């Protein structure tokens, strides 16, 4: 059987002008993952990434760590299918009207603006984000010009099918992506509903990995959201 590790990208620059780059913590997380895999003699036959800078830079840091430890990692191939869903666009387009019409959303938005610390601001933003995205997934909120949740799931599944169709026998591979595509992979393995898939998307920590095994039409979840390599509590982040 083959196996593939789906890695959620290391911490990006959350709430900064350019989110799509690794933070200093994210760079450290990726190096730690590389060191952990190197110690456990993980060899990779294929490597894929999503198209975002945070995906590609997480992979790059792991590959550079492999090289320092005398191990090789294949050059990555970018699959656009492993891009994240457009949650940031959903929030940006819908928030102004929701803040006027929905008292709960208005209170959540005010809590973000009035947070007393970066950590509190992060927590309050996540509550706001999850609330709005859940409304969108449940079709309680329509946003024009944005790929739907169902279309996102279908797109990631196309990428998984493309990846699996080219897989060699007993290969070990890694795909560096975001929490949404990791959740869709879990959905594929466990036959989850679209709503349950969203709940899974909130769970993976930065630079955690989920392992799947596959053979023929079988695609099975082996390990979900593994982060034992991130032993330092300062490296345990969701955002």
C-alpha positions as CSV (number, residue, x, y, z in Angstrom):
1,X,0.0,0.0,0.0
2,X,1.1,3.6,-0.6
3,X,0.9,6.3,2.0
4,X,0.7,10.1,1.8
5,X,1.2,12.7,4.4
6,X,-1.0,15.8,4.1
7,X,0.7,18.6,5.9
8,X,-1.1,21.7,6.9
9,X,1.2,24.7,6.3
10,X,3.2,26.2,9.1
11,X,2.0,29.4,10.7
12,X,1.5,32.2,8.3
13,X,1.4,35.9,9.1
14,X,-2.1,36.0,10.5
15,X,-3.8,39.5,10.5
16,X,-0.8,41.0,8.9
17,X,-1.0,42.9,5.5
18,X,0.5,39.9,3.7
19,X,-0.9,36.8,5.3
20,X,0.6,34.5,2.7
21,X,4.1,34.2,4.1
22,X,5.5,32.2,7.0
23,X,6.0,33.8,10.4
24,X,9.2,33.2,12.4
25,X,7.2,30.6,14.3
26,X,6.1,29.0,11.1
27,X,9.6,28.7,9.8
28,X,10.7,27.1,13.1
29,X,7.7,24.7,12.9
30,X,8.6,23.5,9.4
31,X,12.3,23.0,10.3
32,X,11.2,20.9,13.3
33,X,9.0,18.7,11.1
34,X,11.9,18.2,8.8
35,X,14.2,17.2,11.7
36,X,11.5,14.8,13.0
37,X,11.1,13.1,9.7
38,X,14.8,12.9,9.2
39,X,15.3,11.3,12.6
40,X,12.7,8.7,11.7
41,X,14.2,8.1,8.2
42,X,11.2,9.1,6.3
43,X,11.9,9.0,2.6
44,X,9.6,10.7,0.1
45,X,9.0,9.4,-3.4
46,X,6.8,12.4,-4.5
47,X,6.1,15.8,-3.1
48,X,3.2,18.1,-4.0
49,X,2.2,21.5,-2.8
50,X,-0.7,23.8,-3.1
51,X,-0.1,27.1,-5.0
52,X,0.2,29.4,-2.0
53,X,3.5,30.8,-0.7
54,X,2.8,29.4,2.7
55,X,2.4,25.9,1.2
56,X,5.6,26.1,-0.9
57,X,7.7,27.7,1.8
58,X,6.7,25.0,4.4
59,X,7.8,22.4,1.9
60,X,11.0,24.3,1.2
61,X,12.0,24.4,4.8
62,X,11.4,20.7,5.3
63,X,13.4,19.9,2.1
64,X,16.3,22.1,3.3
65,X,16.3,20.3,6.6
66,X,16.4,17.0,4.8
67,X,19.4,18.1,2.8
68,X,21.2,19.2,6.0
69,X,20.7,15.7,7.3
70,X,22.0,14.0,4.2
71,X,18.6,13.0,2.9
72,X,16.9,13.8,-0.4
73,X,13.4,15.1,-1.0
74,X,12.1,15.3,-4.6
75,X,11.4,18.7,-6.2
76,X,7.8,19.6,-5.5
77,X,5.0,19.7,-8.1
78,X,2.3,22.4,-7.6
79,X,-1.3,21.2,-7.8
80,X,-3.7,24.1,-7.8
81,X,-6.4,21.7,-6.6
82,X,-4.9,21.8,-3.2
83,X,-5.5,25.5,-2.7
84,X,-7.6,26.6,0.3
85,X,-11.3,27.6,0.1
86,X,-11.9,31.4,-0.2
87,X,-13.0,32.0,3.3
88,X,-11.2,35.3,3.5
89,X,-13.2,36.6,0.5
90,X,-16.5,35.3,1.9
91,X,-15.8,37.2,5.1
92,X,-14.6,40.4,3.3
93,X,-17.7,40.5,1.0
94,X,-20.3,39.6,3.5
95,X,-19.2,41.2,6.8
96,X,-20.3,44.8,6.1
97,X,-23.9,43.8,5.5
98,X,-23.9,41.2,8.2
99,X,-22.6,43.7,10.8
100,X,-25.6,45.9,10.0
101,X,-28.3,43.2,10.0
102,X,-27.1,40.5,12.4
103,X,-26.6,41.6,16.1
104,X,-24.5,38.5,16.9
105,X,-22.1,39.2,14.0
106,X,-22.0,42.8,15.0
107,X,-20.9,41.9,18.5
108,X,-18.3,39.4,17.3
109,X,-16.9,42.0,15.0
110,X,-16.7,44.6,17.8
111,X,-14.9,42.0,20.0
112,X,-12.2,41.7,17.3
113,X,-11.8,45.5,17.1
114,X,-11.7,46.0,20.8
115,X,-9.4,43.1,21.8
116,X,-6.8,43.9,24.4
117,X,-4.0,41.7,23.1
118,X,-2.9,40.1,19.9
119,X,-3.8,36.6,21.3
120,X,-7.3,37.8,22.3
121,X,-7.7,39.4,18.9
122,X,-6.8,36.1,17.2
123,X,-9.3,34.2,19.3
124,X,-12.1,36.7,18.7
125,X,-11.4,36.8,14.9
126,X,-11.5,33.0,14.8
127,X,-15.0,33.0,16.4
128,X,-16.2,35.6,13.9
129,X,-14.6,33.7,11.0
130,X,-16.1,30.3,12.0
131,X,-19.5,31.8,12.5
132,X,-19.7,33.5,9.1
133,X,-18.2,30.5,7.2
134,X,-20.6,28.1,8.9
135,X,-23.5,30.3,7.7
136,X,-22.0,30.2,4.2
137,X,-21.6,26.4,4.2
138,X,-25.2,26.0,5.4
139,X,-26.4,28.2,2.5
140,X,-27.7,30.7,5.0
141,X,-25.4,33.3,3.3
142,X,-24.9,33.7,-0.4
143,X,-21.7,35.4,-1.7
144,X,-21.4,36.1,-5.5
145,X,-18.3,35.3,-7.4
146,X,-16.9,32.9,-4.8
147,X,-16.3,29.1,-5.4
148,X,-19.0,27.4,-3.3
149,X,-18.1,24.9,-0.5
150,X,-19.4,22.0,-2.7
151,X,-17.3,23.1,-5.6
152,X,-14.3,23.4,-3.3
153,X,-14.8,19.9,-2.1
154,X,-15.1,18.6,-5.7
155,X,-12.0,20.5,-6.7
156,X,-9.8,19.0,-3.9
157,X,-11.2,15.5,-4.7
158,X,-10.1,16.0,-8.3
159,X,-6.7,16.8,-7.1
160,X,-6.6,13.7,-4.9
161,X,-7.8,11.5,-7.8
162,X,-5.1,13.0,-10.0
163,X,-2.5,12.4,-7.3
164,X,-3.7,8.8,-6.8
165,X,-3.9,7.9,-10.5
166,X,-0.1,8.6,-10.8
167,X,0.9,6.9,-7.6
168,X,3.6,4.2,-7.7
169,X,3.2,1.0,-5.8
170,X,4.2,1.3,-2.1
171,X,5.3,4.9,-2.6
172,X,5.5,7.5,0.3
173,X,4.5,11.0,-0.6
174,X,3.8,14.4,1.0
175,X,1.3,17.1,0.1
176,X,1.7,20.5,1.6
177,X,-1.6,22.4,1.7
178,X,-4.1,24.0,4.1
179,X,-6.7,22.9,6.6
180,X,-9.6,22.8,4.1
181,X,-8.0,20.2,1.7
182,X,-6.9,18.2,4.7
183,X,-10.5,18.1,5.8
184,X,-11.7,17.1,2.3
185,X,-9.2,14.2,2.4
186,X,-10.7,13.1,5.7
187,X,-14.1,13.4,4.2
188,X,-13.0,11.1,1.3
189,X,-11.7,8.5,3.7
190,X,-14.6,8.6,6.2
191,X,-17.5,9.7,3.9
192,X,-18.4,12.8,5.9
193,X,-21.1,15.3,5.1
194,X,-20.2,18.7,3.8
195,X,-21.1,20.3,7.2
196,X,-19.0,17.7,9.1
197,X,-16.1,18.4,6.7
198,X,-16.1,22.0,7.7
199,X,-15.9,21.0,11.4
200,X,-12.8,18.9,10.6
201,X,-11.2,21.9,8.7
202,X,-10.9,23.9,12.0
203,X,-8.9,21.1,13.7
204,X,-5.5,20.7,12.1
205,X,-2.7,22.6,13.9
206,X,-0.1,24.5,11.9
207,X,2.5,22.1,10.5
208,X,0.6,19.0,11.7
209,X,0.3,16.1,9.3
210,X,-2.4,13.5,8.6
211,X,-1.4,10.2,7.1
212,X,-3.5,8.3,4.6
213,X,-2.9,4.8,3.1
214,X,-4.2,3.8,-0.3
215,X,-4.4,1.0,-2.7
216,X,-6.6,0.8,-5.8
217,X,-9.9,2.4,-4.8
218,X,-9.1,2.3,-1.1
219,X,-8.2,5.6,0.6
220,X,-8.0,5.2,4.4
221,X,-7.2,7.6,7.2
222,X,-4.3,6.3,9.4
223,X,-3.4,9.3,11.5
224,X,-5.1,12.7,11.9
225,X,-3.6,16.0,13.0
226,X,-0.4,14.6,14.3
227,X,1.8,17.2,16.0
228,X,4.0,15.2,18.4
229,X,7.1,16.7,16.6
230,X,6.1,20.1,17.9
231,X,7.2,19.5,21.5
232,X,7.7,23.1,22.4
233,X,4.3,24.6,23.5
234,X,5.3,27.9,21.7
235,X,5.1,26.0,18.4
236,X,1.5,24.8,19.0
237,X,-0.6,27.2,16.9
238,X,-3.8,27.1,14.9
239,X,-3.4,30.5,13.2
